[in-house]
Amino acid sequence: MSSFNPQEMIDRFASRAAAVKKRTLPPVGGDERALFLEQAQNDFMDFAMLADAEVQFDDGVLTLTIDLRSEG
């Protein structure tokens, strides 16, 4: 088994965020469409935040730091 690389994990989340942005809309309408769009937005937000995290891996403890303070 290879050792855990936290940067590779962060890179995977960045790829997932990009994939959500490119995700095509399936042929759904009405309430299903709204739910699909809401889920896509939530997926993008979650993946993008994790992709921007500062990562620290010490003694088997993974710490992700995400600064949610607004700029300015």
Steps between C-alpha positions, in 0.01 A plus 500: 500500500636843409526770762226760531571820310269780616584719200380226266170497694470878463573469127222238466254741662607773257433259212160414644408868530594553135299193398190634676531825305505298175218264607223494244140525604308174461156509338303589812245768561315679776589413857755236395688759294511744790628228734766394248621859459506554876701180552745601226554838668554334839741246349700776333515709817611204714762377254632850432536580872692177562714565193599838650580356843841524656597148598715371783570133570685433825524173693203352314276803557372679191407863558329707230485875555244691297488877543136601464556865585393733224771697326517872555 
